[in-house]
């Protein structure tokens, strides 16, 4: 268990499923099991992995920071899953 009192450590303790999914993506990227794609909305190459479901940790949507922030701010229906572009 994390004993640190930082904001990041507190988030990790409060959100174990999310933290575990984030770690799974990092491990998969490092091992080559998962590769970064372009932003599914605008095609930008610098992207974040977005989880629609944390119980499927390697099922991610690739979004640039701008669209990732918008999705979290305005809600999931801003960029519905059905609009995904296949790479």
C-alpha positions as MATLAB code, in Angstrom:
seq = 'XXXXXXXXXXXXXXXXXXXXXXXXXXXXXXXXXXXXXXXXXXXXXXXXXXXXXXXXXXXXXXXXXXXXXXXXXXXXXXXXXXXXXXX';
ca = [
       0.000    0.000    0.000;
       1.243    3.466   -0.841;
       2.099    5.498    2.246;
       2.939    8.776    0.542;
       0.652   11.767    1.112;
       1.067   13.314   -2.340;
      -1.947   14.160   -4.474;
      -0.887   11.489   -6.961;
      -0.564    8.790   -4.281;
      -3.946    9.770   -2.845;
      -5.531    9.441   -6.308;
      -3.932    6.016   -6.763;
      -5.311    4.806   -3.416;
      -8.779    6.170   -4.199;
      -8.878    4.755   -7.767;
      -7.175    1.341   -7.801;
      -8.964    0.088  -10.952;
      -7.984    3.192  -12.915;
      -4.407    3.046  -11.682;
      -4.148   -0.651  -12.559;
      -5.487    0.034  -16.087;
      -2.979    2.868  -16.577;
      -0.131    0.574  -15.506;
      -1.358   -2.160  -17.855;
      -1.251    0.274  -20.791;
       2.276    1.390  -19.869;
       3.472   -2.227  -19.633;
       1.800   -3.132  -22.947;
       3.347   -0.127  -24.687;
       6.768   -1.050  -23.317;
       6.493   -4.688  -24.399;
       5.128   -3.862  -27.856;
       1.796   -5.575  -27.155;
       0.063   -2.210  -27.701;
       1.095    0.572  -30.082;
       0.087    4.197  -30.052;
      -2.263    5.272  -32.816;
      -3.084    8.760  -34.055;
      -5.871   10.764  -32.396;
      -9.147    9.232  -33.543;
     -10.685   12.707  -33.904;
      -8.032   14.885  -35.558;
      -5.179   12.538  -36.454;
      -2.565   14.170  -34.192;
       0.425   11.957  -33.417;
       0.945   12.958  -29.763;
      -1.832   11.115  -27.928;
      -3.146    9.893  -24.575;
      -4.801    6.539  -23.985;
      -8.433    6.916  -22.883;
     -10.281    4.056  -21.193;
     -14.011    3.782  -21.783;
     -14.051    0.791  -19.395;
     -11.379    0.189  -16.795;
     -12.220   -3.524  -16.605;
     -10.835   -3.793  -20.169;
      -7.433   -2.174  -19.545;
      -5.965   -2.665  -23.015;
      -9.070   -1.514  -24.867;
      -8.201    2.175  -25.212;
      -9.067    5.074  -27.462;
      -6.191    7.251  -28.638;
      -6.926   10.957  -28.271;
      -4.710   14.034  -28.414;
      -4.610   15.985  -25.162;
      -7.055   18.599  -26.516;
      -9.709   16.036  -27.426;
      -9.051   13.918  -24.314;
      -9.672   16.932  -22.063;
     -12.794   17.878  -24.047;
     -14.133   14.340  -23.753;
     -13.727   14.378  -19.967;
     -15.157   17.886  -19.668;
     -18.174   17.538  -21.981;
     -18.881   13.834  -21.623;
     -18.591   10.591  -23.509;
     -21.174   11.479  -26.159;
     -18.932   14.226  -27.527;
     -16.835   11.570  -29.308;
     -19.003    8.425  -29.270;
     -17.275    5.078  -29.501;
     -18.922    4.423  -32.858;
     -16.994    7.310  -34.420;
     -13.634    5.575  -33.901;
     -11.401    5.510  -36.938;
      -9.676    2.205  -37.549;
      -5.946    2.423  -38.151;
];
